[in-house]
Amino acid sequence: MPVGNRILPRTRKVADHIVAEFRQLPVANISDCMGRVFAGGSRLRPMHRDGVLAGPALTVRSRPGDNLMLHKALDLAEPGDVIVVDAGGDVTNALIGELMLAHAINRGVAGFVLYGALRDLDAFRRVNLPTYALGVTHRGPYKHGPGEINTAIAIEGMVIEAGDLIVGDADGIVAVSYNDTADVLQATKDKQAAEHRQMAQIENRANDRSWVDKALLATGCEIVPA
């Protein structure tokens, strides 16, 4: 099989009920519960108006500025899939525009993560399908390949395998490994509950801030009394 030019079957994907539960949780808390070391990079920004992206990854590796494999991924996508494209981080040519967006909606795609650029930004904002990209350009793509579908890809150090969970909100994108979803889900729920309790304490002016001085003293900081 030609490495760099192949289409593989997806053998697993995160379950719908797991996706639904993660959809209710902020990306920041998911990230905190994964050691704060997994992220798609701060340059990946939402190109839609608002809303959460959540779903199993359909991965695409493409040559920069080429969308042949992305077209094929659209034809393979199942309802609820998030199409994640590693196009090398190049923003010279757009990978997708309004026509492909319309096809994605007809296919029931949940959204896109593009390590590259898009065009027809007004259409993405109007339609509001959750989409993240590095930038926008009017220059269109090529359709020559090569590329890969359903192989492991990486976006700024965040490794994504086919079927892994993708979650995105206004803060950015995080990928949760298929095998880690149950543990990360429970940890994030626990953190969310703890934050709700903390917010209630703040609103009631009952939050304990003594930890700040303790942390400063532990660093050797001198606190001079007023």
N, C-alpha and C positions, 0 to 999 in steps of 0.2 A: 504493500500500500504506500503510495507516495506521501512521505512526510511533508507537510506544508500545503498539501492540496488533497484534502480528504473530508468526507462527511461520514460521521459515525452516528450510530443510534444512541439515544439517551436511555440509559438503563435504570435510572432512578430519578425521582424528583420529590421535593418536600410536599407533604400532604396539605390539602386545602384547609383543613381545620387549623393546622399550625400557622399557615399564612394568615388566616383570619385573626388569630390571636396576636401575632406580631404586628399586624396592621394598627393595633390600638396602642402600641408602645413607641416612645420617641427613639429616634436613632441614637441620640446622645447616650441614653441609658443602656441601650443594647451595646454600644461601643464600650462604655465603662465596664460592662460585665464581660467583655472580651479582652480585658487588660489594656484597653486604649491603644492597641497596636495594629488594629485592622481598619483600614480606611481606603477609599478610592481616590483620595487626594482632594485638597480644598479647591482645585480648579474645576472639578466636576460640579456644575451648577444647574439647578432646575431651569428648564426652558418653558415649562408650563406655568399657568397662573398660580395654582395651589393644589393641594391634595397629596396623599401618601402613595408611594409606590411599594408594592409588596407582591412577591410571587417567585416561582422557581425559575432559575436561570436557564436560558437556551443560549449557549455560548457561541461566539463567532470570532474567529481570528481573520483579519483581512489585511491586505497590503494597504498602506496609507493612501487614502483618496480613492479606493476601489470598493464598490459595494455589490459585486456579483454574489458573494457568499451571503451577504445580508438579504438580498432578494430571495435566495434559496431558503434562508432561515425563516423568512416570512411565510413561505409556502409550507414549511414544516411545523410552524408554531401551533401549539394547542392553546385553547382559551385559558387565560390567566398567566401565560408565560411572560417573563421579562427577557427581552432580547438584549444581551450584553455583548458589545462589540469592542474588541481590542484592535484598533486601527493604528497603533503606534503613537498615538497622541498628536498626530499631525492635523493641523486645521487649515491646510491649504485648499482642500476640496471638501465639499459637503458629502456626507455619507447618505443622507436621507432628506427628503423634502415632502411637500404636501401630498403628492400622489401616493407615495409609499406609506405615509401616515394614514391615509384613507383606507388603504389595503389592510394595514395593521388593525384598524378598528373593526373592519369587516371580519377579520380572523379572530377577534376577541383578545388580542394581545393586551397585556396589562400595562406595558410601557417599555421604554428603552433606556439603556445606559450606553452612551457612545463615547469611547475614548478617542474622540475626533470631533468633527464639526457637523452642523446641520444647516439647512437653509429653509426659507419660507417660515421664518420665526413667527410671523403674525398668525399663521395657520395653527402652529403648535399652541400658541397662547389661546387662540379662539376655541380650538377643540378640547384643549386642557387634558390630553392624555399624558400621564406622568412621563417626562422625558428629561434625562440629564445628559449634558454634553460639555465639551471644553470650550466651544465657541460657535460662532455663526459666520458663514461666508456665502456669497451668491454663486461662487464657482462650483459647478456640478462635478459629480464623480465619474470615474471610469468603470468599466464593466468587463474586465479581462481576467480577474483572479490573479494569483492563486489565493487560497485561504483554507480555513478549516471550520467545521461545525461540530460542536459537542466534544471538543478537546479542552484541556485545562488552559486558561488564559490568566493574565495578570494585568492589573491596572494600578500602577504606582505602588507595587509591592503587595497589593491585595489579590491573592490567588482565588480564582473562581472556577469551580468545576460544574459541569452540566448537572442541573438538578439542585444545586445549592440554593439557599434562600437569599433573595435580594430585598433589602428594605431601604427606602429613601424618603426623606422629608426635606424641609427647608434647610436643614443643616448639612445634607449630603447623603452619601450612599455607604452602606455597609453590607458585606456578604457574610452570611453565617453558613459554615460548612454543614452539609446534610447530616453528618453524624453528630454534630454538636447542638442541633436545634433544641432538643428537649432540655438540656442543661442550661443553655443560654436563655431560653424562654422562662424557666422557673426563676433564675437569678435576676432577670430583668423585672419580672413581676414583683419579686421581693423588694428590689430597689425602688420601683415605682411606688409601692405601698409605703416604704420608709420616707420617700420624698413627700408624699401626701401628708404624712404625720408631721414632718418638719415644716411644711408650708402652713399647716394649722397653727403650729407653735409660733411661727413668725407673725402670722396675722394677729395672734393673741399676745404678742410681745412676751412670749414665754420661752423663747429659744435660748439655749445655753451657748454663749460665745467664749467661754473660758478657754476652749481648746486653742484659740488663736495665740494667746500669750504663751501657753504651754509649748506650742510648736515653735514660736520664736525663741523662747528660752532654750529649747533643745538644740537650736542651731548656734547658740552662743551669743545671741543678740542681747545687747544691753538696753534695757528699758528704763529711761531716766524719769523719775516721778515728776509731775508738773509742779 
